Amino acid sequence: MIHKFVKNRLVALAAIALAATFSIAHAQHSDKETQADIQRHQAMAAAHEAAAKCLASGKKEDICMKELQASCKGLAVGKYCGMKHAH
């Protein structure tokens, strides 16, 4: 149940991020820059999806966070891959 909720939430967040990228990037970036932004957002979404699956598998949070940080290195700002949520 929690896994499905996390997955749905991550998919929704990724869609919002892509929509924001299109609206902001279209006005300010070239097509090449926009495509690079899209690829970064897709990579961040994939990293967060993998983190959700890691947590859902029963692994400890610190292990999943290390995996998230490794997969996001160079993609996003901060140790939470561009996102942080409340607990």
Distance bins in CASP14 RR format, pairs under 12 A and 6 or more apart:
PFRMAT RR
TARGET T0000
AUTHOR 0000-0000-0000
RMODE 2
METHOD distances of the structure
MODEL  1
1 7 0 0 0 0 0 1 0 0 0 0 0
1 8 0 0 0 0 0 1 0 0 0 0 0
1 56 0 0 0 0 1 0 0 0 0 0 0
2 8 0 0 0 0 0 1 0 0 0 0 0
2 9 0 0 0 0 0 1 0 0 0 0 0
2 52 0 0 0 0 1 0 0 0 0 0 0
2 53 0 0 0 0 0 1 0 0 0 0 0
2 55 0 0 0 0 1 0 0 0 0 0 0
2 56 1 0 0 1 0 0 0 0 0 0 0
2 57 0 0 0 0 0 1 0 0 0 0 0
2 58 0 0 0 0 0 1 0 0 0 0 0
3 9 0 0 0 0 0 1 0 0 0 0 0
3 10 0 0 0 0 0 1 0 0 0 0 0
3 49 0 0 0 0 0 1 0 0 0 0 0
3 51 0 0 0 0 0 1 0 0 0 0 0
3 52 1 0 0 1 0 0 0 0 0 0 0
3 53 1 0 0 1 0 0 0 0 0 0 0
3 54 0 0 0 0 0 1 0 0 0 0 0
3 55 0 0 0 0 1 0 0 0 0 0 0
3 56 1 1 0 0 0 0 0 0 0 0 0
3 57 0 0 0 0 1 0 0 0 0 0 0
3 58 0 0 0 0 1 0 0 0 0 0 0
4 10 0 0 0 0 0 1 0 0 0 0 0
4 11 0 0 0 0 0 1 0 0 0 0 0
4 52 0 0 0 0 1 0 0 0 0 0 0
4 53 0 0 0 0 0 1 0 0 0 0 0
4 56 0 0 0 0 1 0 0 0 0 0 0
5 11 0 0 0 0 0 1 0 0 0 0 0
5 12 0 0 0 0 0 1 0 0 0 0 0
5 52 0 0 0 0 1 0 0 0 0 0 0
5 55 0 0 0 0 0 1 0 0 0 0 0
5 56 0 0 0 0 1 0 0 0 0 0 0
6 12 0 0 0 0 0 1 0 0 0 0 0
6 13 0 0 0 0 0 1 0 0 0 0 0
6 48 0 0 0 0 1 0 0 0 0 0 0
6 49 0 0 0 0 1 0 0 0 0 0 0
6 50 0 0 0 0 0 1 0 0 0 0 0
6 51 0 0 0 0 1 0 0 0 0 0 0
6 52 1 0 1 0 0 0 0 0 0 0 0
6 53 0 0 0 0 1 0 0 0 0 0 0
6 54 0 0 0 0 0 1 0 0 0 0 0
6 55 1 0 0 1 0 0 0 0 0 0 0
6 56 1 0 0 1 0 0 0 0 0 0 0
6 57 0 0 0 0 0 1 0 0 0 0 0
6 64 0 0 0 0 0 1 0 0 0 0 0
6 85 0 0 0 0 0 1 0 0 0 0 0
7 13 0 0 0 0 0 1 0 0 0 0 0
7 14 0 0 0 0 0 1 0 0 0 0 0
7 45 0 0 0 0 0 1 0 0 0 0 0
7 48 0 0 0 0 1 0 0 0 0 0 0
7 49 1 0 0 1 0 0 0 0 0 0 0
7 50 0 0 0 0 0 1 0 0 0 0 0
7 51 0 0 0 0 0 1 0 0 0 0 0
7 52 1 0 1 0 0 0 0 0 0 0 0
7 53 0 0 0 0 1 0 0 0 0 0 0
7 55 0 0 0 0 0 1 0 0 0 0 0
7 56 0 0 0 0 1 0 0 0 0 0 0
8 14 0 0 0 0 0 1 0 0 0 0 0
8 15 0 0 0 0 0 1 0 0 0 0 0
8 49 0 0 0 0 0 1 0 0 0 0 0
8 52 0 0 0 0 1 0 0 0 0 0 0
9 15 0 0 0 0 0 1 0 0 0 0 0
9 16 0 0 0 0 0 1 0 0 0 0 0
9 45 0 0 0 0 0 1 0 0 0 0 0
9 48 0 0 0 0 1 0 0 0 0 0 0
9 49 0 0 0 0 0 1 0 0 0 0 0
9 52 0 0 0 0 1 0 0 0 0 0 0
9 83 0 0 0 0 0 1 0 0 0 0 0
9 85 0 0 0 0 1 0 0 0 0 0 0
10 16 0 0 0 0 0 1 0 0 0 0 0
10 17 0 0 0 0 0 1 0 0 0 0 0
10 44 0 0 0 0 0 1 0 0 0 0 0
10 45 1 0 0 1 0 0 0 0 0 0 0
10 46 0 0 0 0 1 0 0 0 0 0 0
10 47 0 0 0 0 1 0 0 0 0 0 0
10 48 1 0 1 0 0 0 0 0 0 0 0
10 49 1 0 1 0 0 0 0 0 0 0 0
10 50 0 0 0 0 1 0 0 0 0 0 0
10 51 0 0 0 0 1 0 0 0 0 0 0
10 52 1 0 1 0 0 0 0 0 0 0 0
10 53 0 0 0 0 1 0 0 0 0 0 0
10 55 0 0 0 0 0 1 0 0 0 0 0
10 56 0 0 0 0 0 1 0 0 0 0 0
10 68 0 0 0 0 0 1 0 0 0 0 0
10 81 0 0 0 0 0 1 0 0 0 0 0
10 83 0 0 0 0 1 0 0 0 0 0 0
10 85 0 0 0 0 0 1 0 0 0 0 0
11 17 0 0 0 0 0 1 0 0 0 0 0
11 18 0 0 0 0 0 1 0 0 0 0 0
11 42 0 0 0 0 0 1 0 0 0 0 0
11 45 1 0 0 1 0 0 0 0 0 0 0
11 46 0 0 0 0 0 1 0 0 0 0 0
11 48 0 0 0 0 1 0 0 0 0 0 0
11 49 1 0 0 1 0 0 0 0 0 0 0
11 52 0 0 0 0 1 0 0 0 0 0 0
12 18 0 0 0 0 0 1 0 0 0 0 0
12 19 0 0 0 0 0 1 0 0 0 0 0
12 45 0 0 0 0 0 1 0 0 0 0 0
12 48 0 0 0 0 0 1 0 0 0 0 0
12 49 0 0 0 0 0 1 0 0 0 0 0
13 19 0 0 0 0 0 1 0 0 0 0 0
13 20 0 0 0 0 0 1 0 0 0 0 0
13 41 0 0 0 0 0 1 0 0 0 0 0
13 44 0 0 0 0 1 0 0 0 0 0 0
13 45 1 0 0 1 0 0 0 0 0 0 0
13 48 1 0 0 1 0 0 0 0 0 0 0
13 49 0 0 0 0 0 1 0 0 0 0 0
13 52 0 0 0 0 0 1 0 0 0 0 0
13 81 0 0 0 0 0 1 0 0 0 0 0
13 82 0 0 0 0 0 1 0 0 0 0 0
13 83 1 0 0 1 0 0 0 0 0 0 0
13 85 0 0 0 0 1 0 0 0 0 0 0
14 20 0 0 0 0 0 1 0 0 0 0 0
14 21 0 0 0 0 0 1 0 0 0 0 0
14 38 0 0 0 0 0 1 0 0 0 0 0
14 40 0 0 0 0 0 1 0 0 0 0 0
14 41 1 0 0 1 0 0 0 0 0 0 0
14 42 1 0 0 1 0 0 0 0 0 0 0
14 43 0 0 0 0 0 1 0 0 0 0 0
14 44 1 0 0 1 0 0 0 0 0 0 0
14 45 1 1 0 0 0 0 0 0 0 0 0
14 46 0 0 0 0 1 0 0 0 0 0 0
14 47 0 0 0 0 0 1 0 0 0 0 0
14 48 1 0 0 1 0 0 0 0 0 0 0
14 49 0 0 0 0 1 0 0 0 0 0 0
14 52 0 0 0 0 0 1 0 0 0 0 0
14 81 0 0 0 0 0 1 0 0 0 0 0
14 83 0 0 0 0 0 1 0 0 0 0 0
15 21 0 0 0 0 0 1 0 0 0 0 0
15 22 0 0 0 0 0 1 0 0 0 0 0
15 41 0 0 0 0 1 0 0 0 0 0 0
15 42 0 0 0 0 0 1 0 0 0 0 0
15 45 0 0 0 0 1 0 0 0 0 0 0
16 22 0 0 0 0 0 1 0 0 0 0 0
16 23 0 0 0 0 0 1 0 0 0 0 0
16 41 0 0 0 0 1 0 0 0 0 0 0
16 45 0 0 0 0 0 1 0 0 0 0 0
16 83 0 0 0 0 0 1 0 0 0 0 0
17 23 0 0 0 0 0 1 0 0 0 0 0
17 24 0 0 0 0 0 1 0 0 0 0 0
17 25 0 0 0 0 0 1 0 0 0 0 0
17 37 0 0 0 0 1 0 0 0 0 0 0
17 38 0 0 0 0 1 0 0 0 0 0 0
17 40 0 0 0 0 1 0 0 0 0 0 0
17 41 1 0 1 0 0 0 0 0 0 0 0
17 42 0 0 0 0 1 0 0 0 0 0 0
17 43 0 0 0 0 0 1 0 0 0 0 0
17 44 1 0 0 1 0 0 0 0 0 0 0
17 45 1 0 0 1 0 0 0 0 0 0 0
17 48 0 0 0 0 1 0 0 0 0 0 0
17 76 0 0 0 0 0 1 0 0 0 0 0
17 81 0 0 0 0 0 1 0 0 0 0 0
17 82 0 0 0 0 1 0 0 0 0 0 0
17 83 0 0 0 0 1 0 0 0 0 0 0
18 24 0 0 0 0 0 1 0 0 0 0 0
18 25 0 0 0 0 1 0 0 0 0 0 0
18 26 0 0 0 0 0 1 0 0 0 0 0
18 34 0 0 0 0 0 1 0 0 0 0 0
18 37 0 0 0 0 1 0 0 0 0 0 0
18 38 1 0 0 1 0 0 0 0 0 0 0
18 39 0 0 0 0 0 1 0 0 0 0 0
18 40 0 0 0 0 0 1 0 0 0 0 0
18 41 1 0 1 0 0 0 0 0 0 0 0
18 42 1 0 0 1 0 0 0 0 0 0 0
18 44 0 0 0 0 0 1 0 0 0 0 0
18 45 0 0 0 0 1 0 0 0 0 0 0
19 25 0 0 0 0 0 1 0 0 0 0 0
19 26 0 0 0 0 0 1 0 0 0 0 0
19 38 0 0 0 0 0 1 0 0 0 0 0
19 41 0 0 0 0 0 1 0 0 0 0 0
20 26 0 0 0 0 0 1 0 0 0 0 0
20 27 0 0 0 0 0 1 0 0 0 0 0
20 34 0 0 0 0 0 1 0 0 0 0 0
20 37 0 0 0 0 1 0 0 0 0 0 0
20 38 0 0 0 0 0 1 0 0 0 0 0
20 41 0 0 0 0 1 0 0 0 0 0 0
21 27 0 0 0 0 0 1 0 0 0 0 0
21 28 0 0 0 0 0 1 0 0 0 0 0
21 29 0 0 0 0 1 0 0 0 0 0 0
21 33 0 0 0 0 0 1 0 0 0 0 0
21 34 1 0 0 1 0 0 0 0 0 0 0
21 35 0 0 0 0 0 1 0 0 0 0 0
21 36 0 0 0 0 0 1 0 0 0 0 0
21 37 1 0 1 0 0 0 0 0 0 0 0
21 38 1 0 0 1 0 0 0 0 0 0 0
21 39 0 0 0 0 0 1 0 0 0 0 0
21 40 0 0 0 0 1 0 0 0 0 0 0
21 41 1 0 1 0 0 0 0 0 0 0 0
21 42 0 0 0 0 1 0 0 0 0 0 0
21 44 0 0 0 0 0 1 0 0 0 0 0
21 45 0 0 0 0 0 1 0 0 0 0 0
22 28 0 0 0 0 0 1 0 0 0 0 0
22 29 0 0 0 0 0 1 0 0 0 0 0
22 31 0 0 0 0 0 1 0 0 0 0 0
22 34 1 0 0 1 0 0 0 0 0 0 0
22 35 0 0 0 0 0 1 0 0 0 0 0
22 37 0 0 0 0 1 0 0 0 0 0 0
22 38 1 0 0 1 0 0 0 0 0 0 0
22 41 0 0 0 0 1 0 0 0 0 0 0
23 29 0 0 0 0 0 1 0 0 0 0 0
23 34 0 0 0 0 0 1 0 0 0 0 0
23 37 0 0 0 0 0 1 0 0 0 0 0
24 33 0 0 0 0 0 1 0 0 0 0 0
24 34 0 0 0 0 1 0 0 0 0 0 0
24 37 0 0 0 0 1 0 0 0 0 0 0
24 38 0 0 0 0 0 1 0 0 0 0 0
24 41 0 0 0 0 0 1 0 0 0 0 0
25 31 0 0 0 0 1 0 0 0 0 0 0
25 32 0 0 0 0 0 1 0 0 0 0 0
25 33 1 0 0 1 0 0 0 0 0 0 0
25 34 1 0 1 0 0 0 0 0 0 0 0
25 35 0 0 0 0 1 0 0 0 0 0 0
25 36 0 0 0 0 1 0 0 0 0 0 0
25 37 1 0 1 0 0 0 0 0 0 0 0
25 38 1 0 0 1 0 0 0 0 0 0 0
25 39 0 0 0 0 0 1 0 0 0 0 0
25 40 0 0 0 0 0 1 0 0 0 0 0
25 41 0 0 0 0 1 0 0 0 0 0 0
26 33 0 0 0 0 0 1 0 0 0 0 0
26 34 1 0 0 1 0 0 0 0 0 0 0
26 35 0 0 0 0 0 1 0 0 0 0 0
26 37 0 0 0 0 0 1 0 0 0 0 0
26 38 0 0 0 0 0 1 0 0 0 0 0
27 33 0 0 0 0 0 1 0 0 0 0 0
27 34 0 0 0 0 0 1 0 0 0 0 0
28 34 0 0 0 0 1 0 0 0 0 0 0
28 37 0 0 0 0 0 1 0 0 0 0 0
29 35 0 0 0 0 1 0 0 0 0 0 0
29 36 0 0 0 0 1 0 0 0 0 0 0
29 37 1 0 0 1 0 0 0 0 0 0 0
29 38 0 0 0 0 0 1 0 0 0 0 0
30 36 0 0 0 0 1 0 0 0 0 0 0
30 37 0 0 0 0 0 1 0 0 0 0 0
31 37 0 0 0 0 0 1 0 0 0 0 0
31 38 0 0 0 0 0 1 0 0 0 0 0
32 38 0 0 0 0 0 1 0 0 0 0 0
32 39 0 0 0 0 0 1 0 0 0 0 0
33 39 0 0 0 0 0 1 0 0 0 0 0
33 40 0 0 0 0 0 1 0 0 0 0 0
34 40 0 0 0 0 0 1 0 0 0 0 0
34 41 0 0 0 0 0 1 0 0 0 0 0
35 41 0 0 0 0 0 1 0 0 0 0 0
35 42 0 0 0 0 0 1 0 0 0 0 0
36 42 0 0 0 0 0 1 0 0 0 0 0
36 43 0 0 0 0 0 1 0 0 0 0 0
36 75 0 0 0 0 0 1 0 0 0 0 0
37 43 0 0 0 0 0 1 0 0 0 0 0
37 44 0 0 0 0 0 1 0 0 0 0 0
37 75 0 0 0 0 0 1 0 0 0 0 0
37 76 0 0 0 0 0 1 0 0 0 0 0
38 44 0 0 0 0 0 1 0 0 0 0 0
38 45 0 0 0 0 0 1 0 0 0 0 0
39 45 0 0 0 0 0 1 0 0 0 0 0
39 46 0 0 0 0 0 1 0 0 0 0 0
39 75 0 0 0 0 1 0 0 0 0 0 0
40 46 0 0 0 0 0 1 0 0 0 0 0
40 47 0 0 0 0 0 1 0 0 0 0 0
40 72 0 0 0 0 1 0 0 0 0 0 0
40 74 0 0 0 0 1 0 0 0 0 0 0
40 75 1 0 1 0 0 0 0 0 0 0 0
40 76 1 0 0 1 0 0 0 0 0 0 0
40 77 0 0 0 0 0 1 0 0 0 0 0
40 81 0 0 0 0 0 1 0 0 0 0 0
40 82 0 0 0 0 0 1 0 0 0 0 0
41 47 0 0 0 0 0 1 0 0 0 0 0
41 48 0 0 0 0 0 1 0 0 0 0 0
41 72 0 0 0 0 0 1 0 0 0 0 0
41 75 0 0 0 0 1 0 0 0 0 0 0
41 76 0 0 0 0 1 0 0 0 0 0 0
41 81 0 0 0 0 0 1 0 0 0 0 0
41 82 0 0 0 0 0 1 0 0 0 0 0
41 83 0 0 0 0 0 1 0 0 0 0 0
42 48 0 0 0 0 0 1 0 0 0 0 0
42 49 0 0 0 0 0 1 0 0 0 0 0
42 75 0 0 0 0 0 1 0 0 0 0 0
43 49 0 0 0 0 0 1 0 0 0 0 0
43 50 0 0 0 0 0 1 0 0 0 0 0
43 68 0 0 0 0 0 1 0 0 0 0 0
43 71 0 0 0 0 1 0 0 0 0 0 0
43 72 1 0 0 1 0 0 0 0 0 0 0
43 73 0 0 0 0 0 1 0 0 0 0 0
43 74 0 0 0 0 1 0 0 0 0 0 0
43 75 1 0 1 0 0 0 0 0 0 0 0
43 76 0 0 0 0 1 0 0 0 0 0 0
43 81 0 0 0 0 1 0 0 0 0 0 0
43 82 0 0 0 0 0 1 0 0 0 0 0
44 50 0 0 0 0 0 1 0 0 0 0 0
44 51 0 0 0 0 0 1 0 0 0 0 0
44 68 0 0 0 0 1 0 0 0 0 0 0
44 71 0 0 0 0 1 0 0 0 0 0 0
44 72 1 0 0 1 0 0 0 0 0 0 0
44 73 0 0 0 0 0 1 0 0 0 0 0
44 74 0 0 0 0 0 1 0 0 0 0 0
44 75 1 0 1 0 0 0 0 0 0 0 0
44 76 1 0 1 0 0 0 0 0 0 0 0
44 77 0 0 0 0 0 1 0 0 0 0 0
44 78 0 0 0 0 0 1 0 0 0 0 0
44 80 0 0 0 0 0 1 0 0 0 0 0
44 81 1 0 1 0 0 0 0 0 0 0 0
44 82 1 0 0 1 0 0 0 0 0 0 0
44 83 1 0 0 1 0 0 0 0 0 0 0
45 51 0 0 0 0 0 1 0 0 0 0 0
45 52 0 0 0 0 0 1 0 0 0 0 0
45 68 0 0 0 0 0 1 0 0 0 0 0
45 71 0 0 0 0 0 1 0 0 0 0 0
45 72 0 0 0 0 0 1 0 0 0 0 0
45 75 0 0 0 0 0 1 0 0 0 0 0
45 76 0 0 0 0 0 1 0 0 0 0 0
45 81 0 0 0 0 1 0 0 0 0 0 0
45 82 0 0 0 0 0 1 0 0 0 0 0
45 83 0 0 0 0 1 0 0 0 0 0 0
46 52 0 0 0 0 0 1 0 0 0 0 0
46 53 0 0 0 0 0 1 0 0 0 0 0
46 68 0 0 0 0 0 1 0 0 0 0 0
46 71 1 0 0 1 0 0 0 0 0 0 0
46 72 0 0 0 0 1 0 0 0 0 0 0
46 75 0 0 0 0 1 0 0 0 0 0 0
46 81 0 0 0 0 0 1 0 0 0 0 0
47 53 0 0 0 0 0 1 0 0 0 0 0
47 54 0 0 0 0 0 1 0 0 0 0 0
47 64 0 0 0 0 0 1 0 0 0 0 0
47 65 0 0 0 0 0 1 0 0 0 0 0
47 67 0 0 0 0 1 0 0 0 0 0 0
47 68 1 0 1 0 0 0 0 0 0 0 0
47 69 0 0 0 0 1 0 0 0 0 0 0
47 70 0 0 0 0 1 0 0 0 0 0 0
47 71 1 0 1 0 0 0 0 0 0 0 0
47 72 1 0 1 0 0 0 0 0 0 0 0
47 73 0 0 0 0 1 0 0 0 0 0 0
47 74 0 0 0 0 0 1 0 0 0 0 0
47 75 1 0 0 1 0 0 0 0 0 0 0
47 76 0 0 0 0 1 0 0 0 0 0 0
47 80 0 0 0 0 0 1 0 0 0 0 0
47 81 1 0 1 0 0 0 0 0 0 0 0
47 82 0 0 0 0 1 0 0 0 0 0 0
47 83 0 0 0 0 1 0 0 0 0 0 0
48 54 0 0 0 0 0 1 0 0 0 0 0
48 55 0 0 0 0 0 1 0 0 0 0 0
48 64 0 0 0 0 0 1 0 0 0 0 0
48 65 0 0 0 0 0 1 0 0 0 0 0
48 67 0 0 0 0 0 1 0 0 0 0 0
48 68 1 0 0 1 0 0 0 0 0 0 0
48 69 0 0 0 0 0 1 0 0 0 0 0
48 71 0 0 0 0 1 0 0 0 0 0 0
48 72 0 0 0 0 1 0 0 0 0 0 0
48 75 0 0 0 0 0 1 0 0 0 0 0
48 76 0 0 0 0 1 0 0 0 0 0 0
48 80 0 0 0 0 1 0 0 0 0 0 0
48 81 1 0 0 1 0 0 0 0 0 0 0
48 82 0 0 0 0 1 0 0 0 0 0 0
48 83 1 0 0 1 0 0 0 0 0 0 0
48 84 0 0 0 0 0 1 0 0 0 0 0
48 85 0 0 0 0 0 1 0 0 0 0 0
49 55 0 0 0 0 0 1 0 0 0 0 0
49 56 0 0 0 0 0 1 0 0 0 0 0
49 64 0 0 0 0 0 1 0 0 0 0 0
49 67 0 0 0 0 0 1 0 0 0 0 0
49 68 0 0 0 0 0 1 0 0 0 0 0
49 71 0 0 0 0 0 1 0 0 0 0 0
49 81 0 0 0 0 0 1 0 0 0 0 0
50 56 0 0 0 0 0 1 0 0 0 0 0
50 57 0 0 0 0 0 1 0 0 0 0 0
50 59 0 0 0 0 0 1 0 0 0 0 0
50 64 0 0 0 0 1 0 0 0 0 0 0
50 65 0 0 0 0 0 1 0 0 0 0 0
50 66 0 0 0 0 0 1 0 0 0 0 0
50 67 1 0 0 1 0 0 0 0 0 0 0
50 68 1 0 0 1 0 0 0 0 0 0 0
50 69 0 0 0 0 0 1 0 0 0 0 0
50 70 0 0 0 0 0 1 0 0 0 0 0
50 71 1 0 0 1 0 0 0 0 0 0 0
50 72 0 0 0 0 1 0 0 0 0 0 0
50 81 0 0 0 0 0 1 0 0 0 0 0
51 57 0 0 0 0 0 1 0 0 0 0 0
51 59 0 0 0 0 1 0 0 0 0 0 0
51 61 0 0 0 0 1 0 0 0 0 0 0
51 62 0 0 0 0 0 1 0 0 0 0 0
51 63 0 0 0 0 0 1 0 0 0 0 0
51 64 1 0 1 0 0 0 0 0 0 0 0
51 65 1 0 0 1 0 0 0 0 0 0 0
51 66 0 0 0 0 0 1 0 0 0 0 0
51 67 1 0 0 1 0 0 0 0 0 0 0
51 68 1 0 1 0 0 0 0 0 0 0 0
51 69 0 0 0 0 1 0 0 0 0 0 0
51 70 0 0 0 0 0 1 0 0 0 0 0
51 71 0 0 0 0 1 0 0 0 0 0 0
51 72 0 0 0 0 1 0 0 0 0 0 0
51 80 0 0 0 0 1 0 0 0 0 0 0
51 81 1 0 0 1 0 0 0 0 0 0 0
51 82 0 0 0 0 0 1 0 0 0 0 0
51 83 0 0 0 0 0 1 0 0 0 0 0
51 85 0 0 0 0 0 1 0 0 0 0 0
52 58 0 0 0 0 0 1 0 0 0 0 0
52 59 0 0 0 0 0 1 0 0 0 0 0
52 61 0 0 0 0 0 1 0 0 0 0 0
52 64 0 0 0 0 1 0 0 0 0 0 0
52 67 0 0 0 0 0 1 0 0 0 0 0
52 68 0 0 0 0 1 0 0 0 0 0 0
52 81 0 0 0 0 0 1 0 0 0 0 0
52 83 0 0 0 0 0 1 0 0 0 0 0
52 85 0 0 0 0 0 1 0 0 0 0 0
53 59 0 0 0 0 1 0 0 0 0 0 0
53 64 0 0 0 0 1 0 0 0 0 0 0
53 67 0 0 0 0 1 0 0 0 0 0 0
53 68 0 0 0 0 0 1 0 0 0 0 0
53 71 0 0 0 0 0 1 0 0 0 0 0
54 60 0 0 0 0 1 0 0 0 0 0 0
54 61 0 0 0 0 1 0 0 0 0 0 0
54 62 0 0 0 0 0 1 0 0 0 0 0
54 63 1 0 0 1 0 0 0 0 0 0 0
54 64 1 1 0 0 0 0 0 0 0 0 0
54 65 0 0 0 0 1 0 0 0 0 0 0
54 66 0 0 0 0 1 0 0 0 0 0 0
54 67 1 0 1 0 0 0 0 0 0 0 0
54 68 1 0 0 1 0 0 0 0 0 0 0
54 69 0 0 0 0 0 1 0 0 0 0 0
54 70 0 0 0 0 0 1 0 0 0 0 0
54 71 0 0 0 0 0 1 0 0 0 0 0
55 61 1 0 0 1 0 0 0 0 0 0 0
55 62 0 0 0 0 0 1 0 0 0 0 0
55 63 0 0 0 0 1 0 0 0 0 0 0
55 64 1 0 1 0 0 0 0 0 0 0 0
55 65 0 0 0 0 1 0 0 0 0 0 0
55 67 0 0 0 0 0 1 0 0 0 0 0
55 68 0 0 0 0 1 0 0 0 0 0 0
56 64 0 0 0 0 1 0 0 0 0 0 0
57 63 0 0 0 0 1 0 0 0 0 0 0
57 64 0 0 0 0 1 0 0 0 0 0 0
57 67 0 0 0 0 0 1 0 0 0 0 0
58 64 0 0 0 0 1 0 0 0 0 0 0
59 65 0 0 0 0 0 1 0 0 0 0 0
59 66 0 0 0 0 0 1 0 0 0 0 0
59 67 0 0 0 0 1 0 0 0 0 0 0
59 68 0 0 0 0 0 1 0 0 0 0 0
60 66 0 0 0 0 1 0 0 0 0 0 0
60 67 0 0 0 0 0 1 0 0 0 0 0
61 67 0 0 0 0 0 1 0 0 0 0 0
61 68 0 0 0 0 0 1 0 0 0 0 0
61 87 0 0 0 0 1 0 0 0 0 0 0
62 68 0 0 0 0 0 1 0 0 0 0 0
62 69 0 0 0 0 0 1 0 0 0 0 0
62 79 0 0 0 0 0 1 0 0 0 0 0
63 69 0 0 0 0 0 1 0 0 0 0 0
63 70 0 0 0 0 0 1 0 0 0 0 0
64 70 0 0 0 0 0 1 0 0 0 0 0
64 71 0 0 0 0 0 1 0 0 0 0 0
64 80 0 0 0 0 0 1 0 0 0 0 0
64 81 0 0 0 0 0 1 0 0 0 0 0
65 71 0 0 0 0 0 1 0 0 0 0 0
65 72 0 0 0 0 0 1 0 0 0 0 0
65 78 0 0 0 0 0 1 0 0 0 0 0
65 79 1 0 0 1 0 0 0 0 0 0 0
65 80 0 0 0 0 1 0 0 0 0 0 0
65 81 0 0 0 0 1 0 0 0 0 0 0
65 84 0 0 0 0 0 1 0 0 0 0 0
66 72 0 0 0 0 0 1 0 0 0 0 0
66 73 0 0 0 0 0 1 0 0 0 0 0
66 79 0 0 0 0 1 0 0 0 0 0 0
66 81 0 0 0 0 0 1 0 0 0 0 0
67 73 0 0 0 0 0 1 0 0 0 0 0
67 81 0 0 0 0 0 1 0 0 0 0 0
68 75 0 0 0 0 0 1 0 0 0 0 0
68 76 0 0 0 0 0 1 0 0 0 0 0
68 78 0 0 0 0 0 1 0 0 0 0 0
68 79 0 0 0 0 1 0 0 0 0 0 0
68 80 1 0 0 1 0 0 0 0 0 0 0
68 81 1 0 1 0 0 0 0 0 0 0 0
68 82 0 0 0 0 0 1 0 0 0 0 0
68 83 0 0 0 0 1 0 0 0 0 0 0
68 84 0 0 0 0 0 1 0 0 0 0 0
69 75 0 0 0 0 0 1 0 0 0 0 0
69 76 0 0 0 0 1 0 0 0 0 0 0
69 78 0 0 0 0 1 0 0 0 0 0 0
69 79 1 0 1 0 0 0 0 0 0 0 0
69 80 0 0 0 0 1 0 0 0 0 0 0
69 81 1 0 0 1 0 0 0 0 0 0 0
69 82 0 0 0 0 0 1 0 0 0 0 0
70 79 0 0 0 0 0 1 0 0 0 0 0
70 81 0 0 0 0 0 1 0 0 0 0 0
71 81 1 0 0 1 0 0 0 0 0 0 0
72 78 0 0 0 0 1 0 0 0 0 0 0
72 79 0 0 0 0 1 0 0 0 0 0 0
72 80 0 0 0 0 1 0 0 0 0 0 0
72 81 1 1 0 0 0 0 0 0 0 0 0
72 82 1 0 0 1 0 0 0 0 0 0 0
72 83 0 0 0 0 1 0 0 0 0 0 0
73 79 0 0 0 0 0 1 0 0 0 0 0
73 81 0 0 0 0 1 0 0 0 0 0 0
74 81 0 0 0 0 1 0 0 0 0 0 0
74 82 0 0 0 0 0 1 0 0 0 0 0
75 81 1 0 0 1 0 0 0 0 0 0 0
75 82 0 0 0 0 1 0 0 0 0 0 0
75 83 0 0 0 0 0 1 0 0 0 0 0
76 82 1 1 0 0 0 0 0 0 0 0 0
76 83 1 0 0 1 0 0 0 0 0 0 0
76 84 0 0 0 0 0 1 0 0 0 0 0
77 83 0 0 0 0 1 0 0 0 0 0 0
77 84 0 0 0 0 0 1 0 0 0 0 0
78 84 0 0 0 0 1 0 0 0 0 0 0
80 86 0 0 0 0 0 1 0 0 0 0 0
80 87 0 0 0 0 0 1 0 0 0 0 0
END
